Amino acid sequence: MIPSLFVLIVAAAIAWIEVPRLRRRKAVPELWSFSVLLVLAASAGIAQILHVPLPNPLDLIFYLFRPISDWLSL
């Protein structure tokens, strides 16, 4: 529980530093991108801490390119 709270505190500190800069520049698309990526990163970090089984991105790449590999090896 404590490590996940630490991840939330770090994410809040990062947002506290970066969001005012992005608002001053009126960078709305960058603010949205930053917010979505920060939430995804914090969620992945908390899931990792809680030992939730996360999918491996490399499995998706293998799944997508396996038919091409099979076709080329004929």
Secondary structure, 3 states (H helix, E strand, C coil): CHHHHHHHHHHHHHHHHHHHHHHHCCCHHHHHHHHHHHHHHHHHHHHHHCCCCCCCHHHHHHHHHHHHHHHHCC
